[in-house]
Amino acid sequence: MNDPATIRRLYGRRQGHKLRAGQAALVEDTLAGLSVPEDGPIDAPLLFGDARPLQLEIGFGAGEHLAAQAEANPDTGFIGCEPFLNGVVGALAHVRERALTNVRLHMGDALTVIERLPDASLSRVYLLHPDPWRKARHAKRRMVNHGPLDLIAAKLAPGAEFRLGTDDPTYCRWAMMVMNTRTDFVWQARGPADFLTRPADWPETRYERKARRQGHEVWYFRYVRR
């Protein structure tokens, strides 16, 4: 497996619009209690107090998919990683509104969390609408590259699932090219409908709705860890 230090992603700005007073208070009052520890090994007992299954979302946006999955699977622990402060605020609001107790958050690089988990400890990893880094010279910054995928594969249990969603044609082609070279993931599609139709247990996000309003196709990829 590649050294995680050599596969770091580069993210854009960490904050957009200025937080309103209520949003700032939400961060101040709740983020610390839901945050993944910054250092040391992490596992389900440390994060949730028991040996429940773990799922992880890389770049959860405003948190609606993360919250919907957590609400639908209360006995699973969910780890959400997002470097964008306004997205973290969105997730915190969903956690509060739905009274979720099975979510932990990391505001920063997902790889720094993934590398500290035990091998074969994740039952699912989500990568939904990642930054496409459309320019060829930026291709190495895409999360779908062998370095990050090596790390993700190591942490997924055999039979566990890696889900990728994108509405960017460049990223779609890139992902298919990269994933088709790997022997540790098995693509679950048997025909076009399998990656053009959103699975029933794949909650729609506002980003997907926006993409469709703009006339974009959305592709849904499901891979099982061999």
Stockholm file with secondary structure:
# STOCKHOLM 1.0

chainA/1-226         MNDPATIRRLYGRRQGHKLRAGQAALVEDTLAGLSVPEDGPIDAPLLFGDARPLQLEIGFGAGEHLAAQAEANPDTGFIGCEPFLNGVVGALAHVRERALTNVRLHMGDALTVIERLPDASLSRVYLLHPDPWRKARHAKRRMVNHGPLDLIAAKLAPGAEFRLGTDDPTYCRWAMMVMNTRTDFVWQARGPADFLTRPADWPETRYERKARRQGHEVWYFRYVRR
#=GR chainA/1-226 SS CCCGGGCCCCCCCSCCSCCCHHHHHHIIIIIHHHBCCSSSCCCHHHHHSSCCCEEEEESCTTSHHHHHHHHHCTTSEEEEECSCHHHHHHHHHHHHHHTCCSEEEESSCHHHHHTTSCTTCEEEEEEESCCCCCSGGGGGGSSSSHHHHHHHHHHEEEEEEEEEEECCHHHHHHHHHHHTTCSSEEECCSSTHHHHSCCTTSCCCHHHHHHHHTTCCCEEEEEEEC
#=GC SS_cons         CCCGGGCCCCCCCSCCSCCCHHHHHHIIIIIHHHBCCSSSCCCHHHHHSSCCCEEEEESCTTSHHHHHHHHHCTTSEEEEECSCHHHHHHHHHHHHHHTCCSEEEESSCHHHHHTTSCTTCEEEEEEESCCCCCSGGGGGGSSSSHHHHHHHHHHEEEEEEEEEEECCHHHHHHHHHHHTTCSSEEECCSSTHHHHSCCTTSCCCHHHHHHHHTTCCCEEEEEEEC
//
